[in-house]
């Protein structure tokens, strides 16, 4: 009877060790495989017709788009970057301009800049100049693309990335009002984890606690 009891205890310890090891392994895999969204921001914008000192009729908008991949060991594949500009920001049915930038790959802990001019039409310039004179004219910038992550030798599925922000422009230089970059937000993709990995991760945490 004693031998039977000791055998049962050894079996329980082995089972516990196996579950603990499996849980810790799953937790490590989850921490290794989880991804962070790329950070996209408008670093600069210039609207010549709002430059009070020049009184320009050059109907284009210059922008400087920055994309940061803050993942330590995961690259990002971007589909074409589709940018849309609106004025006023509430007018989403008739964009004043749009531009598509080529797809590209971005290594881990890297950033990329895309500095371009976009043609714009249909802007109520008198209204925009009046708004700028009263503080700032607000333009809407939206970005639509799809991303997938490269984790070691394999790639994740594609996921849509839809985000945007309102950018204030002043009347004196026709440039972005705030010195810091304006981060594009709302609707950013958040990578999904497999349910099995999540279950084992939670199990591992519970065993640790």
GUTOR-301118 format. One record per residue: residue number from 1; y, z, x of N, C-alpha, C in turn. Coordinates in steps of 0.05 Angstrom, whole numbers, plus 5000, padded with zeros to 4 digits. Example, Ala and Ser with C-alpha at 12.3 -4.5 7.8 and 13.67 -1.06 7.14 Angstrom:
- 1_4886_5156_5264_4910_5156_5246_4934_5156_5264
- 2_4955_5142_5257_4979_5143_5273_5001_5157_5258
This chain:
- 1_4976_5000_5017_5000_5000_5000_5025_5000_5017
- 2_5024_5015_5039_5047_5016_5057_5053_4989_5070
- 3_5030_4976_5077_5033_4949_5089_5046_4930_5070
- 4_5037_4933_5045_5048_4915_5024_5078_4920_5021
- 5_5086_4945_5022_5115_4952_5019_5131_4942_5042
- 6_5119_4945_5067_5134_4935_5090_5136_4905_5090
- 7_5115_4891_5081_5116_4862_5079_5137_4853_5059
- 8_5139_4867_5037_5159_4860_5017_5187_4864_5028
- 9_5191_4885_5044_5217_4890_5056_5225_4868_5076
- 10_5206_4860_5092_5211_4839_5111_5218_4813_5097
- 11_5203_4807_5075_5209_4783_5059_5237_4784_5048
- 12_5245_4807_5037_5272_4809_5026_5293_4805_5047
- 13_5288_4817_5071_5307_4814_5093_5310_4784_5101
- 14_5287_4771_5102_5287_4742_5110_5302_4726_5089
- 15_5298_4732_5063_5311_4717_5042_5341_4722_5043
- 16_5348_4748_5048_5377_4755_5050_5390_4740_5073
- 17_5376_4740_5096_5386_4726_5120_5390_4697_5115
- 18_5371_4685_5101_5372_4656_5095_5396_4650_5077
- 19_5399_4666_5056_5422_4662_5037_5448_4666_5051
- 20_5450_4687_5068_5475_4692_5082_5482_4670_5101
- 21_5461_4660_5116_5466_4638_5135_5474_4613_5121
- 22_5460_4607_5098_5467_4583_5082_5496_4585_5072
- 23_5503_4609_5062_5529_4613_5051_5551_4609_5072
- 24_5546_4621_5096_5566_4618_5118_5568_4589_5127
- 25_5545_4575_5128_5545_4547_5136_5561_4530_5116
- 26_5556_4535_5090_5571_4521_5070_5600_4526_5071
- 27_5607_4552_5076_5636_4559_5078_5649_4545_5102
- 28_5635_4544_5124_5645_4530_5148_5649_4500_5142
- 29_5629_4488_5128_5631_4460_5121_5655_4455_5103
- 30_5659_4473_5083_5681_4470_5064_5708_4471_5079
- 31_5710_4490_5097_5735_4493_5113_5739_4469_5130
- 32_5718_4457_5141_5720_4434_5159_5726_4409_5143
- 33_5716_4406_5119_5718_4381_5104_5742_4380_5086
- 34_5755_4402_5080_5777_4401_5061_5801_4386_5074
- 35_5816_4373_5058_5838_4357_5067_5865_4365_5056
- 36_5886_4358_5069_5913_4364_5060_5927_4338_5054
- 37_5943_4337_5033_5958_4313_5026_5977_4305_5048
- 38_5981_4280_5053_6003_4271_5071_6030_4279_5059
- 39_6048_4287_5075_6075_4294_5066_6093_4270_5069
- 40_6105_4262_5046_6122_4238_5046_6151_4246_5039
- 41_6170_4236_5054_6198_4244_5049_6217_4221_5056
- 42_6240_4222_5042_6261_4203_5048_6280_4217_5068
- 43_6280_4207_5093_6296_4220_5114_6325_4210_5113
- 44_6328_4185_5104_6355_4174_5103_6357_4153_5081
- 45_6381_4150_5070_6385_4128_5050_6415_4120_5052
- 46_6419_4094_5050_6447_4084_5052_6451_4063_5030
- 47_6472_4067_5014_6479_4049_4993_6507_4038_4999
- 48_6509_4014_5012_6535_4003_5020_6556_4001_4998
- 49_6550_3993_4973_6571_3992_4953_6584_4019_4946
- 50_6571_4041_4954_6583_4067_4949_6598_4078_4974
- 51_6599_4061_4995_6614_4069_5018_6644_4064_5013
- 52_6658_4085_5007_6686_4083_4999_6704_4071_5020
- 53_6697_4075_5045_6714_4065_5067_6711_4035_5071
- 54_6689_4023_5062_6684_3995_5066_6687_3978_5041
- 55_6683_3990_5018_6684_3976_4992_6666_3951_4993
- 56_6641_3955_5002_6623_3933_5007_6611_3922_4981
- 57_6604_3896_4982_6590_3883_4960_6562_3874_4970
- 58_6552_3889_4990_6525_3883_5001_6505_3898_4984
- 59_6494_3884_4965_6477_3897_4945_6448_3901_4954
- 60_6445_3919_4973_6419_3927_4983_6420_3957_4988
- 61_6397_3969_4989_6395_3998_4996_6377_4000_5020
- 62_6387_4015_5040_6371_4021_5064_6357_4048_5060
- 63_6332_4050_5069_6318_4076_5067_6301_4080_5092
- 64_6296_4105_5097_6279_4113_5119_6258_4132_5108
- 65_6233_4121_5105_6211_4136_5093_6194_4148_5116
- 66_6188_4174_5114_6172_4187_5134_6146_4196_5121
- 67_6123_4191_5135_6097_4200_5125_6084_4217_5147
- 68_6078_4242_5140_6066_4261_5159_6037_4267_5151
- 69_6019_4263_5170_5991_4272_5166_5987_4297_5182
- 70_5987_4320_5168_5985_4346_5182_5956_4356_5186
- 71_5937_4339_5178_5909_4347_5182_5903_4347_5212
- 72_5889_4367_5221_5883_4371_5250_5863_4350_5260
- 73_5843_4343_5244_5822_4325_5254_5814_4305_5234
- 74_5832_4297_5216_5826_4277_5195_5847_4256_5194
- 75_5839_4231_5196_5858_4209_5194_5862_4201_5165
- 76_5882_4185_5159_5888_4176_5132_5891_4146_5131
- 77_5877_4134_5112_5880_4105_5107_5898_4102_5082
- 78_5920_4089_5086_5939_4084_5063_5934_4055_5053
- 79_5934_4052_5027_5936_4025_5015_5965_4017_5018
- 80_5972_3993_5007_6000_3984_5007_6018_4006_4995
- 81_6041_4010_5007_6060_4030_4998_6079_4015_4979
- 82_6078_4022_4953_6095_4009_4933_6118_4028_4925
- 83_6142_4020_4933_6166_4036_4928_6182_4024_4906
- 84_6192_4041_4888_6209_4033_4865_6234_4049_4865
- 85_6257_4036_4861_6283_4050_4860_6295_4047_4832
- 86_6306_4069_4822_6319_4069_4795_6346_4082_4796
- 87_6364_4071_4779_6390_4084_4774_6398_4078_4746
- 88_6405_4099_4730_6402_4127_4737_6373_4135_4738
- 89_6367_4160_4748_6339_4169_4751_6323_4168_4725
- 90_6336_4171_4703_6322_4172_4677_6313_4144_4668
- 91_6324_4123_4680_6318_4096_4673_6293_4087_4688
- 92_6269_4091_4676_6244_4084_4689_6233_4057_4680
- 93_6246_4045_4660_6236_4019_4649_6247_3995_4663
- 94_6270_3997_4675_6283_3975_4689_6291_3982_4717
- 95_6272_3981_4736_6278_3988_4764_6300_3970_4775
- 96_6317_3981_4792_6338_3965_4804_6327_3951_4829
- 97_6304_3960_4839_6293_3947_4863_6265_3957_4869
- 98_6249_3941_4882_6222_3949_4890_6214_3935_4916
- 99_6195_3947_4929_6186_3937_4955_6158_3946_4961
- 100_6142_3929_4972_6114_3936_4979_6111_3934_5009
- 101_6102_3955_5022_6098_3956_5051_6068_3955_5057
- 102_6060_3943_5079_6032_3938_5085_6015_3964_5088
- 103_5990_3962_5082_5971_3984_5086_5968_3990_5116
- 104_5961_4015_5122_5957_4022_5150_5941_4047_5153
- 105_5932_4052_5178_5917_4077_5184_5934_4095_5200
- 106_5932_4121_5194_5948_4142_5208_5929_4163_5220
- 107_5931_4167_5246_5914_4187_5259_5921_4215_5252
- 108_5904_4234_5259_5909_4262_5253_5933_4273_5269
- 109_5949_4290_5256_5973_4302_5267_5993_4281_5276
- 110_5994_4259_5262_6013_4237_5268_6033_4234_5246
- 111_6056_4222_5252_6075_4215_5231_6083_4186_5235
- 112_6092_4174_5213_6100_4145_5214_6126_4143_5199
- 113_6143_4124_5208_6168_4118_5195_6169_4089_5185
- 114_6180_4085_5162_6183_4059_5151_6213_4056_5143
- 115_6228_4040_5159_6256_4037_5155_6261_4008_5145
- 116_6270_4005_5121_6273_3979_5109_6298_3977_5091
- 117_6305_3952_5084_6325_3946_5064_6311_3935_5039
- 118_6321_3942_5016_6310_3932_4991_6333_3920_4974
- 119_6329_3896_4964_6349_3884_4946_6350_3899_4920
- 120_6374_3903_4909_6377_3917_4884_6394_3900_4864
- 121_6387_3901_4839_6402_3887_4818_6404_3904_4793
- 122_6424_3898_4777_6427_3912_4752_6438_3940_4754
- 123_6450_3946_4777_6462_3973_4780_6490_3974_4768
- 124_6496_3993_4751_6523_3996_4740_6541_4009_4761
- 125_6551_3992_4779_6565_4003_4803_6590_4019_4796
- 126_6604_4012_4775_6628_4027_4767_6619_4056_4760
- 127_6597_4057_4745_6587_4084_4736_6577_4099_4761
- 128_6563_4086_4779_6553_4099_4803_6576_4109_4821
- 129_6597_4093_4824_6620_4101_4840_6634_4125_4827
- 130_6636_4125_4801_6649_4148_4787_6633_4173_4791
- 131_6606_4171_4789_6588_4194_4793_6591_4204_4821
- 132_6592_4186_4841_6594_4194_4869_6621_4208_4874
- 133_6642_4198_4861_6669_4211_4864_6669_4239_4853
- 134_6652_4244_4833_6651_4271_4820_6631_4289_4834
- 135_6619_4280_4855_6600_4297_4870_6579_4281_4884
- 136_6563_4266_4868_6542_4249_4880_6530_4231_4858
- 137_6521_4208_4867_6506_4190_4850_6477_4194_4857
- 138_6460_4197_4836_6432_4204_4840_6415_4180_4835
- 139_6400_4172_4856_6380_4150_4854_6352_4162_4854
- 140_6334_4148_4840_6306_4157_4839_6290_4139_4857
- 141_6273_4152_4874_6255_4137_4891_6226_4145_4884
- 142_6209_4126_4878_6181_4131_4871_6163_4116_4890
- 143_6141_4129_4898_6121_4117_4915_6094_4118_4902
- 144_6081_4095_4902_6054_4093_4891_6035_4080_4912
- 145_6013_4093_4918_5994_4082_4936_5967_4095_4931
- 146_5948_4090_4948_5922_4103_4946_5914_4111_4975
- 147_5901_4133_4978_5893_4143_5004_5864_4150_5005
- 148_5853_4149_5029_5826_4160_5034_5827_4172_5062
- 149_5810_4192_5066_5811_4206_5091_5787_4199_5108
- 150_5792_4197_5134_5770_4193_5153_5763_4220_5166
- 151_5738_4228_5160_5728_4254_5171_5705_4248_5189
- 152_5710_4250_5214_5690_4243_5235_5681_4214_5232
- 153_5656_4209_5224_5647_4181_5223_5646_4169_5195
- 154_5655_4185_5175_5654_4174_5148_5681_4177_5134
- 155_5684_4162_5111_5709_4162_5097_5705_4172_5068
- 156_5726_4185_5058_5725_4194_5030_5730_4171_5011
- 157_5727_4176_4985_5734_4156_4965_5765_4153_4964
- 158_5773_4131_4953_5802_4127_4949_5813_4144_4926
- 159_5836_4154_4930_5850_4170_4909_5879_4162_4906
- 160_5888_4160_4882_5916_4151_4877_5935_4173_4887
- 161_5957_4163_4897_5979_4181_4905_6004_4171_4892
- 162_6014_4187_4873_6038_4180_4858_6059_4202_4860
- 163_6082_4196_4871_6102_4217_4875_6130_4205_4877
- 164_6149_4222_4875_6177_4212_4876_6197_4235_4877
- 165_6222_4228_4879_6244_4248_4880_6270_4235_4874
- 166_6289_4252_4866_6317_4243_4862_6332_4247_4888
- 167_6347_4227_4896_6362_4229_4921_6392_4226_4915
- 168_6408_4246_4923_6436_4245_4919_6451_4230_4941
- 169_6470_4213_4932_6485_4197_4951_6515_4203_4947
- 170_6530_4206_4970_6558_4213_4967_6576_4188_4966
- 171_6601_4192_4962_6620_4169_4960_6634_4162_4986
- 172_6633_4179_5005_6648_4174_5030_6634_4155_5048
- 173_6608_4158_5052_6594_4140_5069_6572_4125_5055
- 174_6568_4131_5029_6546_4119_5014_6519_4127_5025
- 175_6518_4152_5036_6493_4161_5049_6482_4186_5034
- 176_6458_4193_5042_6445_4216_5030_6462_4241_5033
- 177_6465_4256_5011_6483_4279_5012_6472_4302_5029
- 178_6446_4307_5026_6433_4329_5041_6425_4319_5069
- 179_6428_4336_5089_6421_4329_5116_6391_4328_5120
- 180_6377_4347_5107_6348_4348_5110_6335_4326_5093
- 181_6311_4318_5102_6296_4298_5087_6289_4308_5059
- 182_6288_4290_5040_6281_4296_5012_6251_4291_5008
- 183_6236_4311_5003_6207_4308_5000_6200_4296_4973
- 184_6183_4276_4973_6173_4264_4949_6151_4281_4938
- 185_6153_4289_4913_6134_4308_4901_6124_4298_4874
- 186_6109_4315_4861_6099_4310_4834_6076_4290_4833
- 187_6053_4300_4826_6030_4282_4822_6016_4275_4848
- 188_6021_4291_4870_6008_4286_4895_5978_4291_4892
- 189_5962_4274_4905_5933_4277_4904_5924_4302_4918
- 190_5905_4315_4905_5893_4339_4917_5863_4333_4919
- 191_5853_4333_4943_5825_4325_4947_5806_4343_4931
- 192_5785_4331_4919_5765_4346_4904_5742_4354_4923
- 193_5731_4377_4918_5708_4385_4934_5683_4382_4916
- 194_5661_4376_4929_5636_4374_4914_5628_4400_4902
- 195_5617_4401_4878_5611_4426_4865_5591_4443_4880
- 196_5571_4429_4894_5551_4444_4908_5563_4459_4932
- 197_5582_4446_4945_5595_4459_4968_5612_4482_4958
- 198_5625_4479_4936_5641_4501_4925_5624_4525_4917
- 199_5601_4520_4905_5583_4541_4897_5573_4557_4921
- 200_5564_4542_4942_5555_4556_4966_5577_4570_4980
- 201_5601_4559_4979_5624_4573_4991_5630_4599_4978
- 202_5630_4599_4952_5635_4624_4937_5613_4644_4942
- 203_5588_4634_4943_5565_4652_4949_5569_4664_4977
- 204_5577_4648_4996_5581_4659_5023_5603_4680_5023
- 205_5625_4675_5009_5647_4694_5008_5637_4721_4995
- 206_5622_4719_4973_5612_4742_4960_5594_4759_4979
- 207_5577_4745_4994_5559_4759_5012_5574_4773_5034
- 208_5596_4759_5043_5612_4772_5064_5626_4797_5054
- 209_5637_4794_5029_5650_4818_5017_5631_4841_5012
